Amino acid sequence: MTTALEGRVAIVTGGRGGAGRAVCERLEREGARVYAADLSNEGTMGDAPAAGEFVPFDVTDEAAVIDGIATINQDCGRLDIVVNAAGIEIEKTVEETTLDEWNRIFAINVTGTYLTSKHALPLLRGSGHASIINFGSYDGYIADPKLAAYCATKGAVHMITKAMAVDHGPEGIRVNAICPGYIDTPMLEQFYPDGVDPAEARAEAEFVHPLRTIGTPTDMANLVFWLASDEARYATGQLWVLDGGLSAQIQQMRF
Ligand SMILES: NC(=O)c1ccc[n+]([C@@H]2O[C@H](COP(=O)([O-])OP(=O)(O)OC[C@H]3O[C@@H](n4cnc5c(N)ncnc54)[C@H](O)[C@@H]3O)[C@@H](O)[C@H]2O)c1
């Protein structure tokens, strides 16, 4: 029996983080050869065994990006799927954010997406099934308090997604973004307020969702898989919000 991504090659930046790890596992299960491109083989999740071949990759370093993609070309001679999942969050207002912090978050979340996509394009052109999937956020649509620079980076990721879809659609390259709400990863734990019991913070986070639950890395991987597959052949240039209904409702009073 063949699987949906048999013979395809994928790179997942942030592939050792919470969401990236689940994406690597799902794409591999669907038959793709997967490269997990991250700063370290442990990423943010500790050293549990993870799917995909690790390739050292700093998305802010153009030479490292070129090297990583050259390694994939040498090994496989092709590339079909690019998942830009590397990202960081800084919990500050504009006034509190230093220029170094501002430049760092843009370098990882925005420039990293640009550099990886840019240097993958020559290989993607030969794919016949090329799909780029960027990690945006519901924070690229609506703002959380004290996440100013993060929100700005995700708005930029949303627009590079549309711009690339327009430029590269005629070459057969689809470009989409997934826009998660809360995903149960180390990044979300970092988002919970200091001094609040983590179990209490989690219960409150669940409550604000119409589905009364937060998303899992597997939920994200399911959508990434579909966008990477030929079933999504007509899907491009779109921002796919996956947030348990969080952004569909007006904030509710709690009685
Ligand atoms: N967790 C959430 O609630 C949430 C919500 C919306 C969007 N997102 C987005 O989803 C994506 C994945 O986030 P996550 O929750 O898995 O976070 P995470 O912190 O668990 O993983 C992020 C990964 O990116 C890697 N990374 C950081 N800087 C890098 C660099 N310079 N080069 C290469 N890799 C680098 C880290 O090592 C880590 O493995 C991010 O883009 C994030 O902004 C997350």
The ligand as an ORCA input file, in Angstrom:
! r2SCAN-3c Opt
* xyz 0 1
  N       2.419     27.233     20.899
  C       1.452     28.050     20.524
  O       0.470     28.264     21.282
  C       1.483     28.714     19.172
  C       0.371     29.467     18.767
  C       0.359     30.068     17.513
  C       1.452     29.919     16.665
  N       2.534     29.189     17.083
  C       3.657     29.073     16.139
  O       3.908     27.709     15.890
  C       5.295     27.543     15.556
  C       5.863     26.404     16.392
  O       5.802     26.789     17.760
  P       5.885     25.752     18.967
  O       4.729     26.003     19.823
  O       6.174     24.403     18.437
  O       7.163     26.378     19.710
  P       8.428     25.665     20.345
  O       9.100     26.749     21.124
  O       8.072     24.397     21.016
  O       9.326     25.289     19.061
  C       9.977     26.247     18.262
  C      11.212     25.583     17.657
  O      11.873     26.570     16.841
  C      13.262     26.375     17.040
  N      14.005     27.605     16.710
  C      14.056     28.763     17.422
  N      14.918     29.612     16.832
  C      15.395     28.979     15.732
  C      16.331     29.343     14.734
  N      16.966     30.535     14.741
  N      16.597     28.455     13.744
  C      15.976     27.236     13.727
  N      15.100     26.841     14.667
  C      14.809     27.702     15.658
  C      13.412     26.006     18.512
  O      14.658     25.372     18.771
  C      12.224     25.094     18.701
  O      12.570     23.723     18.508
  C       5.975     28.896     15.827
  O       6.126     29.600     14.615
  C       4.968     29.607     16.704
  O       5.064     31.013     16.599
  C       2.572     28.578     18.307
*
